[in-house]
């Protein structure tokens, strides 16, 4: 953004929380020796503005609304942040959300492994949204994800996802 664009939209940026007003009292002496006090107002980007411009960080508070939205449309359920699942597989969708969060928060996994796992979870989500999920596609994605059960912090949630996937794969 150019400085002129920011200046002309500063009021809006403050209203929506992207910028914050910082006031500071300052005093100075005039040439006549009189001390004058004046408020200095500056603006700085807020945490909301930084998260928008640079993307979320590991310190960002997770959105609580993500797990609240559950909508049923003709036997297909939309859960949380737009995840579409077959009505009979909502428990699996919730466990995939838990697994996704656990993987993202794991300090034991390399970033490359986290990205691969997120892709596998997305693949499974895409399949369970269908009326007839592709068993072989889910099985291939699950084979990759099930290796994460060796990590102690992920073992429980991986086994729960596996138990919910077993009827689909078998």
C-alpha positions in Angstrom: 0.0 0.0 0.0 1.2 3.5 -0.7 1.3 6.1 2.1 -1.4 8.1 0.4 -3.8 5.1 0.4 -3.2 4.4 4.0 -3.7 8.1 5.0 -7.0 8.4 3.2 -8.3 5.1 4.7 -6.8 5.5 8.2 -10.1 6.1 9.9 -11.5 2.9 8.4 -8.4 0.9 9.3 -8.7 2.0 12.9 -12.5 1.1 13.0 -11.9 -2.4 11.7 -9.0 -3.0 14.0 -6.2 -3.1 11.5 -4.5 0.0 12.9 -4.2 1.4 16.4 -3.9 4.9 17.6 -1.0 5.5 19.9 -1.1 8.8 21.9 1.9 10.2 23.7 2.3 13.4 25.7 5.3 15.4 24.8 6.5 18.8 26.0 9.0 21.2 24.6 10.3 24.7 25.4 9.5 27.6 23.1 12.2 30.1 22.2 10.6 32.4 24.9 11.4 29.7 27.6 7.8 28.7 28.1 7.1 24.9 28.4 4.4 23.7 26.1 2.7 20.3 26.4 1.2 18.7 23.3 -0.2 15.3 22.5 1.5 13.4 19.7 -0.7 11.0 17.9 0.7 8.2 15.8 -0.7 5.0 14.3 0.7 1.5 14.1 -0.5 -1.7 12.5 -2.4 -4.0 14.9 -2.1 -7.7 15.3 -5.1 -8.1 13.1 -3.5 -6.1 10.4 -0.2 -8.1 10.6 -2.1 -11.4 10.5 -3.9 -10.3 7.4 -0.9 -9.0 5.6 1.6 -11.7 6.6 -0.7 -14.6 7.1 -1.3 -16.4 10.4 1.4 -17.4 12.7 1.7 -20.3 15.2 0.8 -17.7 17.9 -2.6 -16.9 16.3 -5.6 -17.9 18.4 -7.7 -20.6 16.6 -11.1 -19.6 15.5 -13.8 -21.0 17.8 -16.4 -20.8 15.1 -14.7 -23.4 13.0 -16.2 -26.3 14.9 -19.7 -24.7 15.4 -21.3 -24.6 11.9 -23.0 -27.9 11.2 -25.5 -27.8 8.3 -27.4 -30.7 6.6 -28.4 -30.4 3.0 -30.2 -33.5 1.6 -28.1 -36.0 3.5 -24.8 -34.2 3.0 -23.5 -32.3 6.0 -21.3 -29.2 5.9 -19.1 -29.1 9.0 -17.1 -26.3 10.4 -15.1 -24.3 7.9 -16.9 -25.5 4.8 -15.9 -29.2 5.1 -18.6 -31.2 3.2 -19.2 -34.8 4.4 -21.7 -37.5 3.9 -24.2 -37.3 6.9 -23.1 -40.8 8.1 -19.4 -39.6 8.3 -19.6 -36.5 10.4 -17.7 -38.2 13.3 -14.9 -39.0 10.8 -14.9 -35.4 9.6 -14.5 -34.1 13.2 -11.7 -36.6 13.9 -9.9 -35.4 10.7 -10.1 -31.9 12.0 -8.5 -33.0 15.3 -5.8 -34.9 13.4 -5.1 -31.9 11.2 -4.8 -29.6 14.2 -2.6 -32.2 16.0 -0.3 -32.5 13.0 0.0 -28.8 12.5 0.8 -28.3 16.2 3.4 -31.1 16.4 7.0 -30.0 17.0 8.2 -33.6 16.1 7.3 -33.3 12.4 9.2 -31.6 9.7 7.2 -29.0 7.7 7.4 -31.2 4.6 5.7 -34.1 6.5 3.0 -31.7 7.8 2.3 -30.5 4.2 2.1 -34.0 2.9 -0.2 -35.0 5.8 -2.5 -32.0 5.1 -2.7 -33.1 1.5 -3.7 -36.6 2.5 -6.3 -35.3 4.9 -7.7 -33.0 2.2 -7.9 -36.1 -0.2 -9.9 -38.1 2.4 -12.2 -35.1 3.0 -12.8 -34.8 -0.7 -13.7 -38.4 -0.9 -16.1 -38.5 2.1 -18.0 -35.6 0.6 -19.1 -37.9 -2.3 -22.1 -40.1 -2.2 -19.8 -43.1 -3.0 -16.3 -42.4 -1.7 -13.4 -43.9 -3.6 -12.1 -46.7 -1.4 -8.8 -47.0 -3.1 -8.1 -43.3 -3.0 -8.9 -43.1 0.8 -6.8 -46.2 1.4 -3.8 -44.7 -0.4 -4.1 -41.5 1.6 -4.7 -43.4 4.9 -1.6 -45.6 4.3 0.5 -42.5 4.3 -1.2 -40.9 7.3 -1.2 -44.1 9.4 2.6 -43.9 9.6 2.1 -40.9 12.0 0.8 -43.3 14.7 4.5 -43.9 15.6 4.6 -40.4 17.1 3.4 -40.5 20.7 1.5 -37.2 20.6 -0.5 -38.3 17.5 -1.0 -42.0 18.2 -4.4 -41.6 19.9 -6.0 -39.4 17.2 -4.5 -41.5 14.4 -6.0 -44.7 15.9 -9.4 -43.0 16.2 -9.4 -41.9 12.6 -8.3 -45.4 11.6 -11.2 -47.0 13.4 -13.6 -44.6 11.7 -12.1 -45.3 8.3 -11.9 -49.0 8.7 -15.6 -49.6 7.5 -15.0 -47.6 4.4 -11.6 -49.2 3.5 -12.6 -52.8 4.3 
